[in-house]
Amino acid sequence: MYVTITDFIKEWNKEARLTQQVLDGLTDDSLNQQVYPEGRTLGRIAWHFTTNIPEYLAHFGLKVKESEYTESVPESAEEIAAVFRELSSQAAQVIEQQWTDESLENVQKAFGREETNAQILMGLIKHIVHHRGQVTILMRQAGLKPFGVYGPPKEDWIHLGVETPPL
């Protein structure tokens, strides 16, 4: 759990960088890849976790710039990646400016339960990580090689001297 804002910002920046690399690997065509026929598209999932950042922070009392982004998923993968870059950077600034180490201990109602602000911030990261995992699977289904987030994708094991990736 985060004890200082600096601890959170380090983790946030690391996860945002990893997410950015995943988003930078998307193509416009891949945005239409669906989980199942009636399910969300890859573009919808990526746009959801991107545009949710300021909404999430505002819900828990942080003052953020009103979102100018609509619910409509852009047709450009590059636009989604650019907006994520902007909003993830703004999130770090807002949190650093408005919360202190002490405010991480404050308790709020979050999704029907009591959580500290530190837990709430952890929830923001977990939300993005959860959906980032969905995006990497859909990338593979769309014929793209996903970025290796916590380890290399299967195609890169050979560069590590491993012909068959471990199970």
C-alpha positions, -999 to +999 in steps of 0.1 A: +000+000+000+011+035-006+025+054+024+036+085+004+023+103-027+058+097-041+054+059-037+021+061-057+035+084-084+064+060-090+040+031-094+016+052-115+043+064-138+056+028-143+022+014-150+013+043-173+045+038-193+037+001-197+001+009-207+013+036-231+035+010-248+006-013-253-016+015-267+012+026-290+011-009-306-026-006-316-037+000-352-068+016-364-081-017-377-074-035-344-098-011-326-127-031-340-116-065-326-144-077-303-144-100-273-175-117-287-201-106-312-221-085-288-191-075-267-170-044-263-144-037-290-107-033-282-112+004-290-141+007-265-121-009-237-090+012-243-112+044-246-131+034-214-100+031-192-084+062-207-114+086-203-123+071-169-091+085-153-104+121-147-139+108-138-124+084-112-103+111-096-132+136-096-155+110-080-131+109-050-128+146-046-099+156-067-104+187-088-097+178-124-101+197-157-136+188-171-132+162-197-136+173-233-137+137-245-170+121-256-181+086-252-176+080-289-146+058-295-121+075-318-114+057-351-077+065-346-055+043-324-030+071-323-057+094-308-065+070-280-028+066-272-023+104-272-053+110-249-040+083-225-006+100-225-022+134-217-047+121-190-022+099-172+002+128-170-025+151-157-035+125-131-001+125-116+000+163-114-034+165-099-027+139-072+007+155-064-008+190-061-040+181-042-033+152-019-006+149+008+010+118+024-014+123+053-045+124+030-037+089+018-050+077+052-084+095+048-113+071+044-140+075+018-169+054+006-157+036-026-179+012-045-200+004-015-172+000+010-149+021+031-114+026+017-085+048+023-074+072-004-043+050-008-066+020-016-086+042-039-055+051-059-045+014-060-079+007-074-073+032-102-041+013-112-058-021-109-086-009-131-062+001-159-041-031-155-073-052-157-084-036-189-048-035-203-048-073-200-080-075-220-065-052-247-033-074-250-055-105-256-076-087-282-044-074-299-033-110-304-067-119-318-064-090-341-031-103-355-009-079-336+021-088-314+014-073-280+040-055-260+055-076-233+042-059-202+057-080-173+077-103-196+083-109-232+055-120-256+061-155-271+077-141-302+105-125-282+116-156-262+138-166-291+158-134-287+165-146-251+179-179-263+147-198-255+132-217-285+101-228-266+086-204-241+080-219-206+045-230-197 
